[in-house]
Amino acid sequence: MRSPLPSGVYLLSLGIFIMISCELQVLGFMPALAADLGVSIAEVGYLVSAFAASMAIGGPILMLALSRFPPRMILACLYAIFILGELFGALAHSYSQLMLARAVTGMVSGAFFGVSIGLCSRMVDPKDTLRAVAMVLAGIMLGTIIGLPLAKVIAEYWGWRESFYVVVALAVFSAALTLKAVPSLPAEASHPLKQELKGVLDVRLWWVFATSFCVIGAVYAPFSFIVPILTDLAALPEGAVTWLLLAYGLCMLAGNYVVAALAVKHAKATIMGGLAIMISVFVMFALFADIGWVAVLCLVLLGFCGVSLNPALVSRLMSLPQGQRAFINTLHASVINAGIMFGSFAAGLTLDSGFSLHVTIWLGAAIAILGLTVLGMSPQLCVSSAQTASRLPQTD
């Protein structure tokens, strides 16, 4: 019988849920936000890119600045900055102000991912590490299941600013519970800068990072514009889109746990299979996006084989020797969000250049093919038995 996970793990998952809800909330009210700020739909999509870029660049910098403090103090600082940034977004009256708010909350989110994954692994036995990581990462799926549709509903009935205030209230609630439940652990042992750089320069690490970049970038190329894809291309009613986003998130949640179970022993094969399915679904989606039931089927399948591959990506990362885990995890989160930024930004550029929404789906397929190629060329991740025992019982 498996031992129950500490309550702190579930609360870290709640924190991830809040961060993802913040990241994706603008996707739920793109037309309203574009009309209110006087910008195009593509420019609203760039707000997702800005959030991801800030996670990718600002997250590791913020994590390094806070790394000498205990985890609970780091979480307190991150929540405080996040709440202020989200409040600034709610009060923004121009596109530039909202872009700045997204940069602040994105930076915090990047650091939060890293400290949460590192902290949850310190709170459980080594044999439960991947299960705890999967639970924390479930917050990503819950952000899509609940956060994105909720933002859409709130914007429809009350306004897009109220969506920001709801996220602020959730962050205050989560911060209070998390700081009470998370154990008072010491700061991670610091390592000389040369040793940290040696770990970061490990070629195998960057092959893992490249795979993660492509997997997430492929998903977000079309997903950044999923609402107009479903309403304009597939001609689905607005009300149905909310329920479809909910179904997509539920599929992601289910896929997250299936992937976590498979990745314990077969991380690389799991990612390869997921990418192969993703490519097939993208091709079918691009060819038949104007057929409603095909669009629905493709969205559901993408839920199982897209972002839900995260536990397998983390499993490969944790099989490598590392220095300060929180920093490496934050760097990995940065690479993932660089993928989000790239996919979202590249898709936005295609629309700005006059291409149709179909091209964003083809772009996702192309990035997924690149990811499968990178994964196939990546070197074997060999770890010693001692390293494996202290991390995950996983093989590449």
Residue pairs with C-beta under 8 A, 6 or more apart in sequence:
2 128
2 131
3 125
3 128
5 124
5 128
5 131
5 132
5 135
6 123
6 124
6 181
6 183
7 181
8 119
8 120
8 123
8 178
8 181
8 182
8 183
9 120
9 123
9 124
9 132
9 135
9 136
10 135
11 174
11 177
11 178
11 181
11 182
12 116
12 119
12 120
12 136
12 139
12 178
12 182
13 135
13 136
13 137
13 138
13 139
13 142
14 139
14 174
14 177
14 178
15 75
15 79
15 112
15 116
15 139
15 174
15 178
16 112
16 113
16 116
16 136
16 137
16 138
16 139
16 140
16 143
17 139
17 140
17 142
17 143
17 146
17 147
18 82
18 139
18 143
18 147
18 167
18 170
18 171
18 174
19 82
19 105
19 108
19 109
19 112
19 113
19 139
19 143
20 139
20 140
20 142
20 143
20 144
20 147
21 143
21 146
21 147
21 148
21 150
21 151
21 167
21 170
22 51
22 82
22 86
22 105
22 109
22 147
22 167
23 48
23 51
23 52
23 105
23 106
23 109
23 143
24 48
24 143
24 144
24 147
24 148
24 151
25 147
25 148
25 151
25 163
25 164
25 167
26 33
26 44
26 47
26 48
26 102
26 151
26 160
27 48
27 148
27 151
27 223
27 224
27 226
27 227
28 148
28 149
28 150
28 151
28 152
28 153
28 155
28 163
28 227
28 245
29 151
29 152
29 155
29 156
29 160
29 163
30 41
30 44
30 45
30 227
30 228
31 41
32 155
32 156
32 159
32 160
33 39
33 44
33 155
33 160
34 40
34 41
34 43
34 44
36 160
37 94
37 95
37 98
38 95
39 95
40 352
41 225
41 228
41 351
42 348
42 351
42 352
43 95
43 348
45 224
45 225
45 344
45 347
45 348
45 351
46 99
46 344
46 345
46 348
47 98
47 99
47 102
48 220
48 224
48 340
48 341
48 344
49 224
49 340
49 341
49 344
49 345
49 348
50 99
50 102
50 103
50 106
50 341
51 102
51 103
51 105
51 106
51 109
51 337
52 106
52 220
52 337
52 338
52 339
52 340
52 341
52 344
53 103
53 106
53 337
53 338
53 341
54 102
54 103
54 104
54 105
54 106
54 107
54 110
55 106
55 107
55 109
55 110
55 113
55 333
55 334
55 337
55 340
56 110
56 334
56 335
56 337
56 338
56 341
57 107
57 334
58 103
58 106
58 107
58 110
58 111
59 106
59 107
59 108
59 109
59 110
59 111
59 113
59 114
59 330
59 333
59 334
59 337
60 110
60 111
60 114
60 327
60 330
60 331
60 334
61 107
62 78
62 107
62 108
62 110
62 111
63 110
63 111
63 114
63 115
63 326
63 327
63 330
64 327
66 73
66 74
66 77
66 78
66 111
67 74
67 187
67 188
67 190
67 324
67 326
67 327
68 187
68 190
69 77
69 187
70 184
70 185
70 186
70 187
71 115
71 118
71 119
71 122
71 182
71 185
71 187
71 326
72 179
72 182
72 183
72 184
72 185
74 111
74 115
75 112
75 115
75 175
75 178
75 179
75 182
76 175
76 179
78 108
78 111
78 112
78 115
79 171
79 174
79 175
79 178
79 179
80 175
81 104
81 107
81 108
82 104
82 105
82 108
82 109
82 112
82 171
83 168
83 171
83 172
83 175
84 104
85 101
85 104
85 105
85 108
86 101
86 105
86 164
86 167
86 168
86 171
87 164
87 168
88 97
88 100
88 101
88 104
89 97
89 98
89 101
89 102
89 105
89 164
90 161
90 164
90 165
90 168
91 97
91 161
92 98
92 100
92 101
106 337
109 337
110 330
110 333
110 334
110 337
111 330
113 329
113 330
113 333
114 326
114 327
114 328
114 329
114 330
114 331
114 332
114 333
115 326
115 329
115 330
116 136
117 133
117 136
117 137
117 314
117 325
117 329
117 333
118 188
118 325
118 326
118 329
119 182
119 185
119 326
120 132
120 133
120 135
120 136
121 129
121 132
121 133
121 318
121 325
122 185
123 132
123 182
123 183
123 185
124 131
124 132
126 389
126 390
126 391
126 392
127 393
129 318
129 391
129 392
130 260
130 263
130 264
130 311
130 314
130 315
130 318
130 392
130 394
131 260
133 260
133 311
133 314
133 315
133 318
134 256
134 257
134 259
134 260
134 311
137 256
137 310
137 311
137 314
138 253
138 256
138 257
140 252
140 256
140 307
140 310
141 249
141 252
141 253
141 255
141 256
141 307
141 308
142 249
142 253
143 249
144 245
144 248
144 249
144 252
144 307
145 246
145 248
145 249
145 250
145 252
145 253
146 246
146 249
148 245
148 249
149 242
149 243
149 245
149 246
149 249
150 163
150 166
151 160
151 163
152 227
152 241
152 242
152 245
153 242
154 160
154 162
154 163
154 166
155 162
155 163
156 238
188 324
188 325
188 326
189 324
190 324
191 323
191 324
195 323
196 323
196 324
196 327
199 205
199 321
199 322
199 323
199 328
200 328
200 331
202 320
202 321
203 379
204 320
204 378
204 379
204 381
205 317
205 320
205 328
207 374
207 377
207 378
207 379
208 313
208 316
208 317
208 320
208 332
208 378
208 381
209 331
209 332
209 335
210 374
210 378
211 271
211 313
211 316
211 371
211 374
211 375
211 378
212 313
212 317
212 332
212 335
212 336
212 339
213 335
213 336
213 338
213 339
213 342
213 371
214 339
214 367
214 368
214 370
214 371
214 374
215 271
215 274
215 275
215 306
215 309
215 313
215 339
215 368
215 371
216 307
216 336
216 337
216 339
216 340
216 343
217 339
217 340
217 342
217 343
217 367
217 371
218 275
218 278
218 282
218 306
218 343
218 364
218 365
218 367
218 368
218 371
219 278
219 302
219 306
219 307
219 343
219 364
220 339
220 340
220 343
220 344
220 347
220 364
221 343
221 344
221 346
221 347
221 360
221 361
221 363
221 364
221 367
222 229
222 282
222 285
222 347
222 360
222 361
222 363
222 364
223 302
223 306
223 343
223 364
224 343
224 344
224 347
224 348
224 360
225 347
225 351
225 357
225 360
226 245
226 299
227 241
228 357
229 289
229 295
229 357
229 360
229 361
230 236
230 240
230 241
230 244
230 295
230 299
231 237
231 238
231 241
232 357
233 289
233 290
233 295
233 357
233 358
234 289
234 290
234 291
234 292
234 295
234 296
235 290
235 292
236 244
236 292
236 295
236 296
244 296
244 299
247 299
247 300
247 303
248 299
248 300
248 302
248 303
249 303
250 303
251 300
251 301
251 302
251 303
251 304
251 308
252 303
252 304
252 306
252 307
252 308
253 308
254 303
254 304
254 308
255 303
255 304
255 305
255 306
255 308
255 309
256 308
256 310
256 311
258 304
258 308
259 270
259 274
259 308
259 309
259 310
259 311
259 312
260 311
260 312
262 269
262 270
262 312
263 270
263 311
263 312
263 315
263 394
264 315
264 392
264 393
264 394
265 393
265 394
265 395
266 395
267 312
267 315
267 316
267 319
267 394
267 395
267 396
268 316
268 375
268 378
268 381
268 396
270 309
270 312
271 309
271 312
271 313
271 316
271 375
272 372
272 375
272 376
273 305
274 305
274 306
274 308
274 309
274 312
275 305
275 309
275 368
275 371
275 372
275 375
276 372
277 301
277 304
277 305
278 302
278 305
278 306
278 364
278 368
279 365
279 368
279 369
279 372
281 298
281 301
281 302
281 305
282 298
282 302
282 361
282 362
282 364
282 365
282 368
283 365
284 294
284 298
285 294
285 295
285 298
285 302
285 361
286 358
286 361
286 362
286 365
288 294
288 295
289 295
289 298
289 357
289 358
289 361
310 336
313 332
313 336
314 332
315 392
315 394
316 381
316 394
316 396
317 328
317 329
317 332
318 391
318 392
318 394
319 381
319 383
319 387
319 388
319 391
319 392
319 394
319 396
320 381
320 383
321 383
321 387
322 328
342 367
343 363
343 364
343 367
346 363
347 359
347 360
347 363
347 364
350 359
350 360
350 363
351 357
351 359
351 360
380 396
381 396
382 396
383 391
388 394
